[in-house]
Amino acid sequence: MIFKNIHRDILEAISDGVYAIDADRRIVFWNHGAERLTGLSQDEVKNKNIDRVFSYLDESGATLPYYEYPAALCIQSSGPVVKNLFITHKNGEKFYIEEQSSPIIRNSKTDGVVSVMRDNARVFHAVENFIRNQRKDRLIPICAWCKKIRMGDESWEQIEKYLTDEGFGVFTHSMCPDCADKIFEKKVYLESYQNVCKAISSSISLNEVLDLIVTNVVKVMSVKASMLRLLNKETQKLEVAAHYGLSGKYVNKGPVDYDKSIEDAMTGKAVSIYDITSDTEAKYREEAESEGIRSILSIPVRFKKEVIGILRMYTSEPVKYKDEDLKFMAAIAEQAAIAIVNARTFEKTVSHAKEYLRVFEEVTKVVSSTLNLDEVLYLIVRKLPETMDLKGATIRLLDESAKRLEPVAAFGLSKKYLNKGPVDMEENIRVALKKGPVAIYDVSNDSRILYQKEAVEEGIKSMLTLPIVVREKVIGILRLFTGKPRMFSEEDIAFSASLAEVCGTAIENARMYRQLSNNK
């Protein structure tokens, strides 16, 4: 028996497909996950050779020969094998899976193989969402009044609808000079807006950004006070996030429920109460009157299509707000929403990896403060190994012909390995340039590696290759190397991909600077 009863129970409980074969390639174990992926029961496959059970297709759709089955390769090599391929279900349905086969060694002899089959659809869906969200989280300056977008040459074009239809991203509103004159009669309006935008882009401290928002609303709009409330999805109550100009008694007067009284604001509409002292249906009318409040303006704080809170302004005299005021407040509320969502995302995704965040912030600060491309690229290849416990990292960029990858930055690797020869023909690089990140667990046994001997001599065990993309165009690759076998996690790939994007941003900034310099 390859497995004892307790081991069989454990393997049966795994949701992935798990099966085992003996040295003669006959199936001796088959769990429910394997049955789900193939439609074949344990009784149908027991003691059968794997070539009579499985029907595989490679990634191009061609039938996989028996000797290239992961388990068969594992028997032949007595080492682990990882393959992405299609498996055909009994009913004809095909599943795109990753199969990892590991040898069972006894007395220095391969006694069998255990294989794990994982449905790739869920994993790829998560990666696609990550890439899509990274693109959508970019801040694009759009005039809050005329909806023109500021282009790279400082001209303003009306392309917001086009970008929205393309699903390109999340917009942040800026102002062209003409509209700034129309909307803001006082210079303090524009200065305050710029201060808020600067805080949003330079800080990840949620409290600092929110305090700046409510403080500047009071200053710019010449109102008595301001308050920002965020919706607690669990309690369905709007909770105080930041306030300015209000007494503690009024702030703590009681909860604001997500009910009819604020229904319009929470559906995305600005709601103005001209004189709350005359509104007998207002929930906290007496408290507002004691506080000296007359008018209340509620602006929805919306991220994409979701309203996540309300930004409120309070005046000591009844006020009818102009359209210009509402547009300005909508722009500020949009900045608040972006700040809140970004901060929450950071807290959620890097709570257990603060070092990743520190390094990302350090690199982005360098990108925003220098046009020295070499400095930025070297910082990335130096910080990645230091932070992720890697052996080394390299960055290669496509030349003008877009056919050859030229090395531009490297760290942790010998000159001998770096000068081993061109890497353009490696299969894993071709895939990365077209489809996205490619992780290789064992470079010594993976046919996608062209320089296996050189990699072994260098002490490289695993490798991750990621595309560097600028404006949806792949311009190069970022490559990570480990000194010990490693399965790169989704967090590893996400962090590396974010720095690859920063790398692309730095390259684009440098190119734009050169273009501007040449045009002078």
ChimeraX attribute file (.defattr): number of C-alpha atoms within 10 A of each C-alpha:
attribute: neighborCount
match mode: 1-to-1
recipient: residues
	/A:1	7
	/A:2	16
	/A:3	12
	/A:4	8
	/A:5	10
	/A:6	9
	/A:7	10
	/A:8	14
	/A:9	12
	/A:10	10
	/A:11	21
	/A:12	19
	/A:13	12
	/A:14	14
	/A:15	15
	/A:16	20
	/A:17	23
	/A:18	24
	/A:19	24
	/A:20	24
	/A:21	27
	/A:22	21
	/A:23	15
	/A:24	14
	/A:25	18
	/A:26	20
	/A:27	22
	/A:28	21
	/A:29	22
	/A:30	24
	/A:31	22
	/A:32	21
	/A:33	22
	/A:34	24
	/A:35	20
	/A:36	15
	/A:37	22
	/A:38	22
	/A:39	17
	/A:40	18
	/A:41	14
	/A:42	17
	/A:43	9
	/A:44	12
	/A:45	19
	/A:46	16
	/A:47	16
	/A:48	16
	/A:49	16
	/A:50	20
	/A:51	15
	/A:52	10
	/A:53	16
	/A:54	18
	/A:55	19
	/A:56	23
	/A:57	20
	/A:58	16
	/A:59	13
	/A:60	8
	/A:61	10
	/A:62	10
	/A:63	12
	/A:64	17
	/A:65	12
	/A:66	16
	/A:67	11
	/A:68	13
	/A:69	22
	/A:70	23
	/A:71	29
	/A:72	21
	/A:73	19
	/A:74	24
	/A:75	25
	/A:76	12
	/A:77	13
	/A:78	19
	/A:79	17
	/A:80	21
	/A:81	23
	/A:82	22
	/A:83	18
	/A:84	18
	/A:85	21
	/A:86	25
	/A:87	24
	/A:88	17
	/A:89	18
	/A:90	16
	/A:91	9
	/A:92	10
	/A:93	12
	/A:94	17
	/A:95	19
	/A:96	21
	/A:97	20
	/A:98	19
	/A:99	25
	/A:100	19
	/A:101	26
	/A:102	22
	/A:103	26
	/A:104	22
	/A:105	13
	/A:106	9
	/A:107	6
	/A:108	8
	/A:109	11
	/A:110	18
	/A:111	17
	/A:112	24
	/A:113	28
	/A:114	21
	/A:115	23
	/A:116	22
	/A:117	23
	/A:118	22
	/A:119	19
	/A:120	17
	/A:121	12
	/A:122	10
	/A:123	12
	/A:124	12
	/A:125	10
	/A:126	13
	/A:127	16
	/A:128	13
	/A:129	11
	/A:130	15
	/A:131	14
	/A:132	14
	/A:133	14
	/A:134	15
	/A:135	17
	/A:136	16
	/A:137	16
	/A:138	13
	/A:139	14
	/A:140	17
	/A:141	18
	/A:142	23
	/A:143	24
	/A:144	21
	/A:145	19
	/A:146	14
	/A:147	20
	/A:148	22
	/A:149	24
	/A:150	19
	/A:151	13
	/A:152	9
	/A:153	9
	/A:154	9
	/A:155	10
	/A:156	18
	/A:157	14
	/A:158	14
	/A:159	15
	/A:160	17
	/A:161	11
	/A:162	10
	/A:163	14
	/A:164	12
	/A:165	10
	/A:166	9
	/A:167	12
	/A:168	16
	/A:169	19
	/A:170	17
	/A:171	22
	/A:172	19
	/A:173	22
	/A:174	23
	/A:175	23
	/A:176	20
	/A:177	9
	/A:178	11
	/A:179	16
	/A:180	18
	/A:181	13
	/A:182	10
	/A:183	18
	/A:184	15
	/A:185	10
	/A:186	11
	/A:187	11
	/A:188	14
	/A:189	19
	/A:190	19
	/A:191	13
	/A:192	19
	/A:193	23
	/A:194	14
	/A:195	14
	/A:196	21
	/A:197	20
	/A:198	12
	/A:199	20
	/A:200	24
	/A:201	13
	/A:202	13
	/A:203	13
	/A:204	18
	/A:205	14
	/A:206	18
	/A:207	14
	/A:208	13
	/A:209	24
	/A:210	23
	/A:211	16
	/A:212	19
	/A:213	30
	/A:214	24
	/A:215	18
	/A:216	21
	/A:217	26
	/A:218	20
	/A:219	16
	/A:220	18
	/A:221	17
	/A:222	12
	/A:223	18
	/A:224	20
	/A:225	23
	/A:226	26
	/A:227	25
	/A:228	26
	/A:229	20
	/A:230	20
	/A:231	21
	/A:232	14
	/A:233	10
	/A:234	6
	/A:235	10
	/A:236	13
	/A:237	17
	/A:238	19
	/A:239	18
	/A:240	17
	/A:241	18
	/A:242	21
	/A:243	24
	/A:244	20
	/A:245	15
	/A:246	16
	/A:247	12
	/A:248	9
	/A:249	10
	/A:250	13
	/A:251	16
	/A:252	9
	/A:253	12
	/A:254	11
	/A:255	11
	/A:256	17
	/A:257	16
	/A:258	18
	/A:259	11
	/A:260	9
	/A:261	13
	/A:262	17
	/A:263	13
	/A:264	15
	/A:265	22
	/A:266	24
	/A:267	13
	/A:268	18
	/A:269	14
	/A:270	20
	/A:271	18
	/A:272	18
	/A:273	18
	/A:274	18
	/A:275	19
	/A:276	21
	/A:277	20
	/A:278	12
	/A:279	11
	/A:280	10
	/A:281	9
	/A:282	13
	/A:283	13
	/A:284	15
	/A:285	18
	/A:286	14
	/A:287	15
	/A:288	20
	/A:289	15
	/A:290	10
	/A:291	14
	/A:292	16
	/A:293	23
	/A:294	21
	/A:295	23
	/A:296	23
	/A:297	22
	/A:298	25
	/A:299	27
	/A:300	28
	/A:301	31
	/A:302	22
	/A:303	20
	/A:304	14
	/A:305	8
	/A:306	13
	/A:307	17
	/A:308	21
	/A:309	30
	/A:310	28
	/A:311	27
	/A:312	24
	/A:313	25
	/A:314	25
	/A:315	21
	/A:316	17
	/A:317	13
	/A:318	16
	/A:319	17
	/A:320	12
	/A:321	12
	/A:322	8
	/A:323	10
	/A:324	14
	/A:325	14
	/A:326	16
	/A:327	16
	/A:328	22
	/A:329	24
	/A:330	21
	/A:331	20
	/A:332	24
	/A:333	23
	/A:334	21
	/A:335	26
	/A:336	28
	/A:337	24
	/A:338	22
	/A:339	25
	/A:340	24
	/A:341	16
	/A:342	17
	/A:343	18
	/A:344	13
	/A:345	12
	/A:346	14
	/A:347	15
	/A:348	10
	/A:349	12
	/A:350	15
	/A:351	12
	/A:352	9
	/A:353	13
	/A:354	13
	/A:355	13
	/A:356	20
	/A:357	16
	/A:358	12
	/A:359	19
	/A:360	19
	/A:361	15
	/A:362	14
	/A:363	21
	/A:364	17
	/A:365	13
	/A:366	16
	/A:367	22
	/A:368	12
	/A:369	9
	/A:370	13
	/A:371	18
	/A:372	14
	/A:373	19
	/A:374	13
	/A:375	13
	/A:376	22
	/A:377	24
	/A:378	17
	/A:379	18
	/A:380	27
	/A:381	22
	/A:382	19
	/A:383	20
	/A:384	23
	/A:385	18
	/A:386	13
	/A:387	13
	/A:388	16
	/A:389	13
	/A:390	21
	/A:391	22
	/A:392	24
	/A:393	25
	/A:394	24
	/A:395	26
	/A:396	20
	/A:397	21
	/A:398	16
	/A:399	13
	/A:400	9
	/A:401	7
	/A:402	11
	/A:403	11
	/A:404	16
	/A:405	21
	/A:406	16
	/A:407	17
	/A:408	13
	/A:409	20
	/A:410	23
	/A:411	20
	/A:412	15
	/A:413	16
	/A:414	11
	/A:415	9
	/A:416	10
	/A:417	13
	/A:418	14
	/A:419	9
	/A:420	11
	/A:421	10
	/A:422	14
	/A:423	17
	/A:424	15
	/A:425	14
	/A:426	14
	/A:427	15
	/A:428	24
	/A:429	25
	/A:430	16
	/A:431	16
	/A:432	21
	/A:433	21
	/A:434	11
	/A:435	11
	/A:436	21
	/A:437	22
	/A:438	20
	/A:439	20
	/A:440	23
	/A:441	20
	/A:442	23
	/A:443	22
	/A:444	19
	/A:445	16
	/A:446	15
	/A:447	13
	/A:448	17
	/A:449	20
	/A:450	19
	/A:451	17
	/A:452	17
	/A:453	12
	/A:454	15
	/A:455	19
	/A:456	14
	/A:457	9
	/A:458	15
	/A:459	15
	/A:460	22
	/A:461	20
	/A:462	23
	/A:463	27
	/A:464	24
	/A:465	26
	/A:466	26
	/A:467	29
	/A:468	28
	/A:469	22
	/A:470	18
	/A:471	10
	/A:472	8
	/A:473	12
	/A:474	18
	/A:475	20
	/A:476	27
	/A:477	27
	/A:478	26
	/A:479	23
	/A:480	24
	/A:481	26
	/A:482	20
	/A:483	16
	/A:484	14
	/A:485	15
	/A:486	17
	/A:487	13
	/A:488	15
	/A:489	10
	/A:490	12
	/A:491	13
	/A:492	13
	/A:493	18
	/A:494	16
	/A:495	20
	/A:496	24
	/A:497	23
	/A:498	16
	/A:499	22
	/A:500	24
	/A:501	20
	/A:502	22
	/A:503	26
	/A:504	23
	/A:505	19
	/A:506	25
	/A:507	24
	/A:508	16
	/A:509	18
	/A:510	17
	/A:511	14
	/A:512	15
	/A:513	13
	/A:514	12
	/A:515	12
	/A:516	12
	/A:517	9
	/A:518	8
	/A:519	7
	/A:520	5
